[in-house]
């Protein structure tokens, strides 16, 4: 009789549970269901903790952000997908073993079904809200300079270091590399997946190649702030140099750059920025990836006339697909943010700022020898540079070394500091790895204005692209 009562109670309980009850109860008895519930719960909990840590700034670690905004949301979504999958597989087991169960249905007149629907909707809203917040914060995290520069530390450390010392440090990386709009955002994220794979497989280029081949046109990025229509007048620029013979008194050279743009008096474009004015279109055909060998230049002037200048000494490779490029800001300002210094510039700045004592005989020459030495690693440079400088100064006499040793070591510390923000042997980045096109500093390597302004690009009308210095600069008045 007892057995009949227990059996009856069990039967009533199962009947009361219904088909939905069997599935929900069955999920907790399924390893896959338990895994889905656990993965979802743990992911949500850790995401919320990560957001709190990020907002309060309790831990400054880029990988906390990666886990919070990229890995855990994936875990949460995976868990949410596993739960109904486990329920479905559990349901199929009933039929496999011949267990008869009622068809699934929702009856809102049944209070148990109403509770289920309300609970399901509430949990769905909560999950969507959590994912929306995480997605929003994750979007800003992955678009931040911190993410670009610190997460891919090995690859981007050089570029990020120079970015932090640049005039554009308050401009986010994505504002120049991507710009506004969904189209370029999607392109960048797809390209980012390829770059992540390259980092994981250690197949990325060392150093990172320049120029960036798929960079967005400057008119969509640079000109959001720098408006060529408003460029005009001149800008005086000073160049300060010391020599090994005179470390105390610098040579100062000043030139007045014709910034150009629209002249408000004549209403015509002129000067350096004539190249990117709205009324002029300058295109060029480069035969190398560095864009240093320009075979042809086309100019469309405001009156609609066209002229093509050809340098016949530059051969166009047969079978190679070359593309004409419309000239924009980065064709001259090719390092607008990630600007690397040169040894003489930094040593002369050290003398000017007294970080290097100019009264020490031979300190400029010895500093250049030390900073230009090749070191296998940055750690080696940190441990040996100061002693190298002390050793070179010691060769000039013990009396001099004893007198200036403290200042010599301070100069060595400055050289180490300078080296560490410019040279990365592990990435094959040395002094001068990234030349600039501004001016004539790297003209011997094919960089700068003389790529086109060489008097060798000739049109069929007999015109040439002039090399006249007065076109771009003159003496300050």
JOFENUR-V800819 format. One record per pair of residues at least 24 apart in sequence whose ideal C-beta (glycine too) atoms are under 8 Angstrom apart, sorted by the first residue. I is the first residue (numbers start at 1). GAP is how many residues later the second one is. Records with the same first field share a line. If there is no record, write none. Layout:
# JOFENUR-V800819
I = GAP + GAP
This chain:
# JOFENUR-V800819
18 = 84 + 94
19 = 82 + 83 + 84 + 85 + 86
20 = 84 + 92 + 93 + 96
21 = 91
22 = 72 + 79
23 = 64 + 67 + 68 + 81
24 = 63
26 = 61 + 64 + 65
27 = 56 + 59 + 60 + 63
30 = 56 + 59 + 60
32 = 50 + 53 + 54 + 57
33 = 49 + 50 + 53 + 54 + 57
35 = 44 + 47
36 = 43 + 44 + 45 + 46 + 47 + 49 + 50
37 = 42 + 46
38 = 41
39 = 36 + 37 + 39 + 40 + 43
40 = 35 + 36 + 39 + 40 + 43
41 = 38
42 = 33
43 = 29 + 30 + 32 + 33 + 36
44 = 32 + 83 + 86
46 = 26
47 = 25 + 26 + 29 + 83 + 87
48 = 82
51 = 82 + 83 + 86
54 = 83 + 87
62 = 84 + 85 + 88 + 89 + 91
63 = 88
65 = 76 + 82 + 86
66 = 85
68 = 66 + 70
69 = 65 + 68 + 69 + 72 + 73
70 = 68 + 72
72 = 62
73 = 58 + 61 + 62 + 65
76 = 51 + 54 + 55
77 = 54
80 = 47
143 = 29 + 30 + 31 + 35
144 = 28
145 = 27 + 28
148 = 25 + 26
149 = 24
152 = 43 + 47
154 = 45 + 272 + 273
155 = 44 + 49 + 53 + 272
157 = 267 + 270
158 = 49 + 50 + 180 + 266 + 269 + 271
159 = 49 + 179
161 = 260
162 = 175 + 176 + 177 + 178 + 259 + 260
163 = 174 + 175
165 = 256
166 = 171 + 172 + 173
167 = 170
168 = 168 + 169
171 = 54 + 166
175 = 46 + 49
176 = 45 + 46 + 160 + 161
177 = 35 + 38 + 39
178 = 38
179 = 37 + 41 + 42 + 45
180 = 40
184 = 32 + 36
187 = 27
206 = 220 + 221 + 222
207 = 217 + 220 + 221 + 222 + 226 + 227
208 = 219
209 = 80
210 = 80 + 124 + 125 + 224
211 = 79 + 80 + 119 + 123
213 = 76
215 = 115
217 = 109 + 111
218 = 58 + 110 + 111 + 112
219 = 109
222 = 106 + 107 + 108 + 111 + 114
223 = 106
226 = 103
228 = 33 + 34 + 45 + 48 + 49 + 50
229 = 32 + 33 + 49
230 = 31 + 32
231 = 28 + 29 + 30 + 31 + 40 + 42
232 = 27 + 28 + 29 + 30 + 31 + 32 + 39
233 = 26
234 = 24 + 25 + 242
235 = 24
236 = 240
240 = 108 + 112
241 = 103 + 107
242 = 105 + 106 + 109 + 110 + 116 + 122
243 = 121
244 = 118 + 120 + 121
247 = 104 + 111 + 112 + 113 + 116 + 117
248 = 110 + 111
250 = 98 + 101 + 102
254 = 221 + 222
255 = 218 + 219 + 220 + 221
256 = 217 + 218 + 219 + 220 + 221
257 = 215 + 216
258 = 213 + 214 + 215 + 216
269 = 33
271 = 201
272 = 60 + 200
275 = 52 + 56 + 57
276 = 51 + 52 + 53
281 = 45
282 = 44 + 45
283 = 41 + 42 + 43 + 44
284 = 40 + 41 + 43 + 47 + 168
285 = 31 + 37 + 38 + 39 + 40
286 = 36 + 39
287 = 27 + 28 + 29 + 30 + 33 + 35
290 = 156
291 = 34 + 40 + 160
292 = 153 + 154 + 155 + 159
293 = 153 + 158
294 = 157 + 158 + 163
296 = 161
297 = 155 + 160 + 168
298 = 26
307 = 152 + 154 + 156
308 = 151 + 152
309 = 143 + 148 + 149 + 150 + 154 + 155 + 156
310 = 147 + 148 + 149
311 = 143 + 145 + 146 + 147
312 = 146
313 = 143
331 = 106
332 = 105 + 106 + 117
333 = 104 + 105
334 = 102 + 103
335 = 99 + 101
338 = 96
339 = 97
340 = 82 + 89 + 91 + 92 + 93 + 94
341 = 77 + 80 + 81
342 = 89 + 90 + 99
343 = 25 + 28 + 29 + 88
344 = 24
346 = 25 + 72 + 76
347 = 24 + 68
350 = 61 + 64 + 65 + 68
355 = 55 + 56 + 59
356 = 55 + 58
357 = 47 + 50 + 51 + 53 + 54
359 = 45
360 = 33 + 40 + 44 + 47 + 48 + 51
361 = 35 + 39
362 = 30 + 31 + 34
363 = 30 + 45 + 48
366 = 26 + 27
367 = 44 + 48
370 = 42 + 45
371 = 44 + 47 + 48 + 60
372 = 59
374 = 51 + 56
375 = 48 + 50
376 = 49
377 = 48 + 49
378 = 41 + 42 + 45 + 46 + 47 + 48
381 = 35 + 38 + 39 + 42
382 = 34 + 38
385 = 27 + 30 + 31 + 34
386 = 26 + 27 + 29 + 30
387 = 25
388 = 24
389 = 26
